[in-house]
Amino acid sequence: MKVRVIILSYCQTEAAEAPKRSFMRIRHAAGGVRKQRGRWVGLWYENGIKKSQTLGLAKEMTKSDAREAVAKIVADVRTKQEASSVLRFAGLVETVYWPFYTRKWKHSTKTKNCVRVNAHLIREFGERELGSFKRDELQDLLDQKAKTHSFTTVNNLRWDLKQIFEMAVAEGHIKMNPALLLFTPKSAAKPSKQVMSPSDVREFLDSLDRREKVIAKLAVLAGMRPGEIFAARWGDVGETFLEVRQRVYEGVIDSPKSERGYRKVALPAGLRAEIGEYRSATMMSPQSYVFPSEAGTPLSKNNVWNRYMKPKLAPVELEWCNFQVMRRTFTTLAKSNGGDAKAIADQAGHDIGVSLREYVQTPLGVKLDLVNNLEQILLG
């Protein structure tokens, strides 16, 4: 029984003392003063730590003056704490957005996205508080970018903004996404989707040396991406195909762009013969790259284009026929010559919708044949 009384007595004491301690902590959080050795000392709590500072001589300032001085100190501390606790645009991107999304991006995607966001968005909005953004100002940014940048760049920036602010909403930093309804301005310059004609292709290939001609044919006749071409090893080359297992982007070996990228690319008979001749001259092992640099690493697409291909094409005015044009030429000419859409997409490693919508361009001659046949059927 005595033990019980002691316990109750202790609990009652703690209950009585707790409000006093809370009051003291609250009082010092708001700021308090005391006189010590003829001086006023200010007292307050900062991040749970007790702080103190001498304010002045008691004979030179009243207690009210001392309280006003410590109140100003506490107010400045709170302002700094509130400013540091507000997450800003750059902070969200660097501490939340990048760590999450880069987990699913390939190296090439990560490089492009990071460079774009840093150059166009963090440079513009880095120190802005997340809650300060308005939809109209974000649309104004896209309108401004559309005057100097391509449709693709501006459209990607719209996507970036939507995703970043969507994550801010998910994290509870803001209530509504100000980028949700943004649109890509019609004034943004859309790229010209050029395609070589059959005569262009012949002149294009005739202008190149043997190695570059094989590289170009893998793009124009087999529909391969440049990263797939330069990452190919001799062990990937079969009797009638080249198996795509990897790709290279800016010197980094990576997996193919998508699941459809893993495939066996059919090689036409003439190209197979040229590859065989090229292989005999190079005498490489199965693990060697088909197009190696002097160091044994994959050749750089940009170096090959700028040093060995473009200078040869300039005299015949075909320097516009870059690797993207080569791939677009493959899909367009294959389709306009009766190729099956699914087979073309599988050969190029595309989804059939992307292949038809983004790569296949319909030559005027094909459209003329279409309307002439329709006229003949309908009107005789």
Buried (B, 14 or more C-beta within 10 A) or exposed (E): EEEEEEEEEEEEEEEEEEEEEEEEEEEBBEBBBEEEEEBBBBBBBBEEEEBBEEBBEBEEBEEEEBBBBBBEBBEEBEEEEEEEEEBBBBBBBBEBBBEEBBEEBBBBBBBBBBEBBBEBBBEEBBEEBBEEBEBEEBBEBBBEBBEEBBBEBBBBBBBBBBBBBBBBBEBEBBEEBBBEEBEBBEEBBEEEEBBBEEEBBEBBBEBBEEBBBBBBBBBBBBBBBBBBBBBBBBBBBEEEBBBBBBBBBEEEBBEBBEEBBBBBBBBEEEBBEBBEEBBEEEEBEEEBBBBBBEEEEBBBBEEBBEEBBBEBBEEEEBBEBBBBBBBBBBBBBBBBEEBEBEEBBBBBBBBBEBBBEEBBBEBEEEEEEEEEEEEEEEEE
